[in-house]
Every structure is written in structure tokens, then in C-alpha cells.
Amino acid sequence: MMYLLMYVAFSLTGIQWLTPADHDFGSVPRGESVTHHFVYQNNTSSPLVIDNVRVTCGCTAPDWSTSALPPGTSDTLSIVFQGQKRGPFSKQIKVYFNVQRRAERLQISGTVE
């Protein structure tokens, strides 16, 4: 039982987002690029690497470091959005790390004017 509790505690604290997982850009001028930086921390005892980032459309582009992040340190995942279609938007971002099988989910939203 104690091993199960230790595993659950480890899996919940392995990757910590230091910024909220949802970001609202508010009003975004049509055709203009806007960027948000999601900050995360490695709370594992092993180096952390982002294996892949998946976005839901070509209007959203991720940028991240391919270097291993040592335990106890933090880094940034940048998301650039450029909307061409007027109206509200909501985009999901899935972030895959080397230390876990399930994706971390982030979201950006706003309205293209």
C-alpha cells in the first residue's frame, strides 16, 4: 500500500506547470501573431525531455528546447498563434514528455478580430 501511495505522489508531482494550463489571449488582430510562454518544472529525479508537442491546426506553432532539463529546474514551452478566420477560437496542445505516457494538455483561446 505504501508503494502505491509513493507512486501516486510521484506521478502527480513529476511535471509541474508554473503557469496556468489555459491561456486566454483576449482579442487578437486578424493575421497578427501572438505568443504565450507556458513554464514547467521538472520535479522528477531524472532528466526531463519534451518528446513531442501536438497542436490542433496550422495556425498554432509550438517552440521548445530539445535539451534535457535537469531535476529541480524549469523551462518554457512557447506557443505562437496566428488567426486568419474572425471569431472565437480554442486550441488544444498536447505535450509528451519522456517520463510519462500520457500527454499533458494545455489550451489557448481568444477571439480573432
C-alpha positions as CSV (number, residue, x, y, z in Angstrom):
1,M,0.0,0.0,0.0
2,M,2.8,2.4,0.9
3,Y,4.5,1.8,-2.5
4,L,1.2,2.6,-4.3
5,L,0.9,5.9,-2.4
6,M,4.5,6.8,-3.2
7,Y,3.8,6.0,-6.9
8,V,0.7,8.2,-7.0
9,A,2.5,11.1,-5.2
10,F,5.4,10.8,-7.7
11,S,3.2,10.7,-10.8
12,L,1.2,13.8,-9.6
13,T,4.3,15.9,-9.0
14,G,6.6,14.7,-11.8
15,I,5.9,17.7,-14.1
16,Q,4.6,20.9,-12.6
17,W,3.2,23.7,-14.7
18,L,4.2,27.0,-13.1
19,T,1.8,28.9,-15.3
20,P,-1.9,28.0,-15.8
21,A,-2.6,25.3,-18.3
22,D,-5.2,27.5,-20.0
23,H,-4.4,30.9,-21.6
24,D,-6.9,33.4,-23.0
25,F,-5.3,35.9,-25.4
26,G,-8.4,38.0,-25.4
27,S,-8.8,40.0,-28.7
28,V,-6.3,39.1,-31.3
29,P,-5.9,41.2,-34.5
30,R,-6.6,39.1,-37.7
31,G,-3.3,37.9,-39.2
32,E,-1.1,39.0,-36.3
33,S,1.0,36.5,-34.3
34,V,0.7,36.3,-30.6
35,T,2.8,34.2,-28.2
36,H,2.3,32.7,-24.8
37,H,5.0,31.0,-22.7
38,F,3.9,28.0,-20.6
39,V,6.5,27.4,-17.9
40,Y,7.1,23.9,-16.4
41,Q,9.3,22.4,-13.8
42,N,11.0,19.0,-13.6
43,N,10.1,17.5,-10.2
44,T,11.4,14.1,-11.1
45,S,14.8,12.6,-10.2
46,S,15.6,12.1,-13.9
47,P,16.3,14.5,-16.8
48,L,13.1,15.6,-18.5
49,V,12.7,15.9,-22.2
50,I,9.8,17.0,-24.3
51,D,9.4,14.3,-26.9
52,N,6.7,15.9,-29.0
53,V,4.1,18.6,-29.0
54,R,0.9,18.3,-31.0
55,V,-1.4,21.1,-31.9
56,T,-4.8,21.1,-33.5
57,C,-4.2,23.3,-36.5
58,G,-1.6,25.0,-38.6
59,C,-2.4,28.4,-37.0
60,T,-0.7,27.2,-33.8
61,A,3.1,26.6,-33.7
62,P,5.0,25.2,-30.6
63,D,8.6,26.0,-29.9
64,W,10.6,24.1,-27.2
65,S,14.1,23.2,-26.1
66,T,15.2,19.7,-27.1
67,S,17.8,19.7,-24.3
68,A,17.3,17.5,-21.2
69,L,16.0,19.5,-18.3
70,P,17.8,18.5,-15.0
71,P,15.7,17.7,-11.9
72,G,14.5,20.7,-10.0
73,T,14.8,23.2,-12.9
74,S,12.3,24.8,-15.1
75,D,11.9,25.7,-18.8
76,T,9.5,27.3,-21.2
77,L,7.2,25.9,-24.0
78,S,6.2,28.8,-26.3
79,I,3.0,28.7,-28.4
80,V,2.6,31.1,-31.3
81,F,-1.0,31.6,-32.6
82,Q,-1.8,33.4,-35.9
83,G,-5.5,33.5,-36.6
84,Q,-6.9,34.3,-40.1
85,K,-10.6,33.5,-39.5
86,R,-12.5,36.0,-37.5
87,G,-14.4,34.9,-34.4
88,P,-13.7,32.9,-31.2
89,F,-11.1,30.2,-31.1
90,S,-10.0,27.5,-28.7
91,K,-7.0,25.3,-29.4
92,Q,-5.7,22.3,-27.5
93,I,-2.0,21.5,-27.2
94,K,-0.7,18.0,-26.2
95,V,2.8,17.8,-24.7
96,Y,4.5,14.5,-24.5
97,F,7.4,14.0,-22.0
98,N,9.9,11.2,-21.8
99,V,8.9,10.3,-18.2
100,Q,5.2,9.6,-18.7
101,R,3.0,8.0,-21.3
102,R,0.0,10.4,-21.0
103,A,0.1,13.8,-22.6
104,E,-0.1,17.0,-20.6
105,R,-2.9,19.1,-22.0
106,L,-2.7,22.9,-22.5
107,Q,-5.2,25.2,-24.1
108,I,-5.2,28.7,-25.7
109,S,-8.3,30.7,-26.6
110,G,-9.4,34.1,-27.6
111,T,-11.2,36.0,-30.3
112,V,-9.8,37.0,-33.7
113,E,-11.0,40.5,-34.6
